[in-house]
């Protein structure tokens, strides 16, 4: 259990760091664990707790609150349990504390955590809450990544408490983030899995947040950011329509034929000056795969035929790509079948949520011959041409 950490006079981190957690949403590996950040803001008259922690880590939060005799407000920026789950225990300790949140979040917290209606104060976008020398302002930011999400801004300290937005799954004893590659990767992985499906609405939120003078971003997962421009600029780039000269290549091979096709295409794409992010789906890390989709211009799905369709591991990866709504522009499908296949229309169906311009798919019966390998070279040439036309690659 870690003790609270001071950010500035009257503002403290009071959360929980989970160095051991290895999976989030029963889907995404956490190579560096995660944290659930709550923050305490003490004014001269009132004290507020901003968000809480995952119920499994409630004791860590309560330990940080040992020396806090009075709490007036619990600000709930988000109803998901990894931030709201400890609210009932905090309310139990502080009998007069009120939960301050928006109407939608109140409804969700009442149904998820059985909190009584009279424990709430409902606020709207732009409302303020004076604590005595410190003022909290509530900023409506729906769909990052639930409908009720909001941020809280400490006017005097210029701190944006952003909850999941700008978060990262990174357990660290350090309070602040740095520009290390490990930190950048953790922020990108987090954005990919949680925020990417909402990139168009986040783009608007980023424009709106540009009007605030922010010196600290205090998210609810991972370290606090003092390097605000770095975090804002990375997110602005990710939510933009600007794509990278990259092909994401998820594949499965049962007898080696599809893998030979993938090998040849990887080589050809590389010769055409295109970066390849290749994932063997029997051993892949879904977080790294999601992160590769953040800015890639193209996806090529490679599958053997399993019964009459795509391999189930390919179906899962394609389903995930469709759900995450990346900015992909182009796609193709390659693979090998034994006696018949319907995998091309099946995969296209699973990707129907994305506006993709398809490069002619290529299915072969059995092992690839010399002509098939040459045809794969032609796919690489076509991808290069499309990337140049789309301004992703210089001609
Ligand atoms: Fe970290 Fe949406 O909860």
Boltz pocket constraint, residues with backbone or C-beta under 6 A from the ligand:
constraints:
  - pocket:
      binder: B
      contacts: [[A, 78], [A, 80], [A, 81], [A, 82], [A, 83], [A, 144], [A, 145], [A, 164], [A, 220], [A, 221]]
      max_distance: 6.0
